[in-house]
């Protein structure tokens, strides 16, 4: 009961957060500006350039989806950070913990509140993808459930990572480290092509850092009947299980750290 109430209150607080609303409004404005090439592609389609149009639309939709996914990762990390830091900064966490609420219940409620926010964001992102494809005169043939599960698990990883860090660090430092981790994870990935990094450094970092590129829906996003990167069920199960496991480990570490720290921030 306590967990559900904390989760719903956290989610409601996000919907009233002016900073989140401002950033989302700016992001939507940027997306609207990027829709102009799709109108041009639609005109080309009407002129009969089908193959060229399909390639252009796929490139634009994939690019916007990649941008929206990246913004979602930042939103998940920021929401998880703010959910804990704001309570400690204002001192309201003392009133919450004065009730019969265990520390792990508090963290779990906050974490689930962040996931509720990301469910809403993913729904909006999915509708945006379908709308962009329609605007370009094409249609997305990738399974919708994949376009939901992959970003959901990826955001679960980023929010759990941020929650772990913010239990011990300053919120700004936490976001900076999360961004650094995201960049480093892409750099050390085998497909990145950064061969200048010694293998003795690349391999441990690749194992330690979250391989969020495995959880990118752009790997199988396609506007054609034949998938660009066909995946079998085992591939999906392995990638999603990896992400859930990484998120669980980060969350459990956050619970452990939070259990031994003070409830106020200097």
C-alpha positions in Angstrom: 0.0 0.0 0.0 2.8 2.4 1.0 4.7 1.6 -2.2 1.7 2.3 -4.4 0.9 5.6 -2.7 4.5 6.8 -3.0 4.6 5.8 -6.7 1.4 7.6 -7.6 2.5 10.7 -5.6 5.8 10.7 -7.3 4.2 10.4 -10.7 1.8 13.2 -9.9 4.7 15.4 -8.9 6.4 14.9 -12.2 3.3 16.0 -14.1 3.4 19.3 -12.1 7.2 19.8 -12.3 7.7 23.0 -14.3 11.3 22.1 -15.3 10.2 18.8 -16.8 7.3 20.5 -18.6 9.6 23.2 -20.0 12.1 20.7 -21.3 9.4 18.6 -22.9 7.9 21.7 -24.5 11.3 22.7 -26.0 11.8 19.1 -27.2 8.4 19.0 -28.9 9.2 22.3 -30.6 12.5 20.9 -31.9 10.7 17.8 -33.2 8.1 19.9 -35.1 11.0 21.7 -36.8 12.4 18.4 -37.9 9.1 17.3 -39.6 9.7 19.6 -42.6 11.8 17.1 -44.5 9.0 14.5 -44.2 6.6 16.9 -46.0 9.2 17.1 -48.7 9.4 13.3 -48.8 5.7 13.0 -49.1 5.8 15.4 -52.1 8.5 13.2 -53.7 6.3 10.1 -53.1 3.4 11.8 -54.9 5.8 12.4 -57.8 6.6 8.7 -58.1 10.0 8.4 -56.4 9.0 5.5 -54.2 12.3 3.9 -53.4 14.1 7.1 -52.8 11.3 8.4 -50.7 11.2 5.2 -48.5 14.9 5.5 -47.9 14.6 9.2 -46.9 11.6 8.6 -44.6 13.3 5.7 -42.9 16.4 7.8 -42.3 14.4 10.7 -40.9 12.1 8.6 -38.7 15.1 6.6 -37.4 17.0 9.9 -36.6 14.0 11.4 -34.8 13.4 8.2 -32.9 17.1 8.1 -31.9 16.8 11.7 -30.7 13.6 11.0 -28.8 15.1 7.8 -27.3 18.1 9.8 -26.1 16.0 12.5 -24.6 14.0 9.8 -22.8 17.1 8.3 -21.3 18.0 11.8 -20.0 14.5 12.3 -18.7 14.5 8.9 -16.9 17.9 9.7 -15.2 16.8 13.2 -14.2 13.4 12.1 -12.9 15.0 9.4 -10.8 17.6 11.9 -9.5 15.1 14.6 -8.7 12.6 12.1 -7.1 15.2 11.4 -4.3 17.1 14.7 -4.2 14.0 16.9 -3.9 12.7 15.0 -1.0 16.0 15.2 0.8 16.6 18.8 0.0 13.1 19.9 1.2 13.2 17.6 4.3 9.9 16.0 3.4 11.6 12.6 3.4 11.8 12.8 7.2 8.0 13.1 7.4 7.6 10.2 5.0 10.0 8.0 6.9 8.3 8.9 10.2 5.4 6.7 9.0 5.8 2.9 8.9 7.7 3.1 5.6 10.9 1.1 5.2 13.7 2.7 3.2 13.5 0.1 0.5 9.8 0.7 0.1 10.5 4.4 -0.2 13.0 3.8 -3.0 10.9 1.2 -4.7 7.9 3.6 -4.7 10.0 6.4 -6.2 11.4 4.0 -8.8 8.0 2.8 -9.9 6.8 6.5 -10.1 9.6 7.2 -12.5 8.6 4.1 -14.6 5.0 5.4 -14.7 6.3 8.6 -16.2 8.4 6.8 -18.7 5.4 4.6 -19.8 3.6 7.9 -20.7 6.6 9.1 -22.5 7.1 5.9 -24.5 3.4 6.0 -25.5 3.9 9.5 -26.8 7.1 8.5 -28.6 5.4 5.5 -30.2 2.5 7.6 -31.4 5.0 10.1 -32.7 6.9 7.4 -34.7 3.7 6.2 -36.4 2.6 9.8 -37.1 6.0 10.6 -38.7 5.9 7.5 -40.9 2.3 8.4 -42.0 3.4 12.0 -42.6 6.1 10.7 -44.9 3.6 8.5 -46.7 5.1 5.2 -45.3 4.2 2.8 -42.5 6.2 1.2 -39.7 6.2 -2.6 -39.9 8.1 -3.3 -36.7 6.1 -4.9 -33.9 4.7 -2.2 -31.6 5.5 -4.3 -28.5 9.2 -4.2 -29.3 9.0 -0.5 -29.7 7.6 -0.3 -26.2 9.6 -3.0 -24.3 13.1 -2.0 -25.5 13.0 1.7 -24.5 11.1 0.7 -21.3 13.9 -1.6 -20.2 16.6 0.9 -21.3 15.0 3.7 -19.3 14.7 1.3 -16.3 18.5 0.9 -16.5 19.2 4.6 -16.6 16.8 5.5 -13.8 18.2 2.7 -11.6 21.7 3.9 -12.3 20.8 7.5 -11.5 19.0 6.4 -8.3 22.1 4.5 -7.2 24.3 7.5 -7.7 22.1 10.1 -6.2 21.8 8.2 -2.9 25.5 9.1 -2.4 26.2 12.1 -4.7 25.0 15.6 -5.6 22.2 15.6 -8.2 24.2 17.6 -10.8 27.2 15.3 -10.3 24.8 12.3 -10.7 23.5 13.5 -14.1 27.0 14.3 -15.3 28.2 10.8 -14.4 25.2 9.2 -16.1 25.9 11.2 -19.3 29.6 10.2 -19.1 28.6 6.5 -18.7 26.2 6.7 -21.7 29.0 8.2 -23.9 31.7 5.8 -22.6 29.4 2.7 -23.1 29.0 3.7 -26.8 32.7 4.4 -27.3 33.9 1.0 -25.9 31.3 -1.0 -27.8 32.9 -3.4 -30.3 30.8 -1.8 -33.1 32.0 1.8 -32.3 35.2 1.5 -34.3 37.3 3.3 -31.6 40.4 1.1 -32.0 42.7 3.6 -30.3 41.4 2.4 -26.9 43.6 -0.4 -25.6 41.9 -3.8 -25.4 42.9 -4.1 -21.7 40.8 -1.0 -21.0 38.0 -1.5 -23.5 37.0 -5.0 -22.5 36.6 -4.4 -18.7 34.6 -1.2 -19.4 32.5 -2.9 -22.0 31.6 -5.6 -19.4 31.0 -3.1 -16.5 29.1 -0.3 -18.3 25.5 -0.9 -19.5 25.3 -1.9 -23.2 22.3 0.2 -23.9 23.0 -0.1 -27.6 21.6 -3.7 -27.3 18.3 -2.1 -26.1 17.9 0.4 -28.9 14.7 0.0 -30.9 16.4 1.6 -33.9 18.1 -1.7 -34.5 14.9 -3.2 -35.9 12.9 -0.1 -36.8 11.9 -0.5 -40.4 9.4 0.9 -42.9 9.7 -2.0 -45.2 8.1 -5.5 -45.2 11.4 -7.2 -44.8 13.1 -6.2 -41.5 16.5 -4.6 -41.9 17.9 -6.6 -38.9 15.8 -9.7 -38.3 15.9 -11.0 -34.7 14.8 -14.3 -33.4 12.9 -14.6 -30.1 16.1 -15.7 -28.2 17.8 -12.4 -29.2 15.0 -10.3 -27.8 14.7 -12.4 -24.6 18.5 -12.2 -24.0 18.7 -8.4 -24.6 15.7 -7.6 -22.5 16.8 -10.0 -19.7 20.2 -8.4 -19.7 18.7 -4.9 -19.3 16.4 -6.0 -16.5 19.2 -7.7 -14.7 21.4 -4.6 -14.9 18.6 -2.4 -13.7 17.9 -4.8 -10.8 21.5 -4.9 -9.7 21.7 -1.0 -9.7 18.4 -0.7 -7.8 19.5 -3.3 -5.1 22.8 -1.4 -4.7 20.9 1.8 -4.3 18.8 0.2 -1.6 22.0 -1.0 0.2 23.6 2.5 0.0 20.4 4.3 1.0 20.0 2.1 4.0 23.3 3.3 5.5 23.2 7.0 4.7 21.5 10.0 6.5 18.2 11.3 5.4 19.2 14.9 4.9 21.6 16.5 2.4 24.0 19.2 3.5 
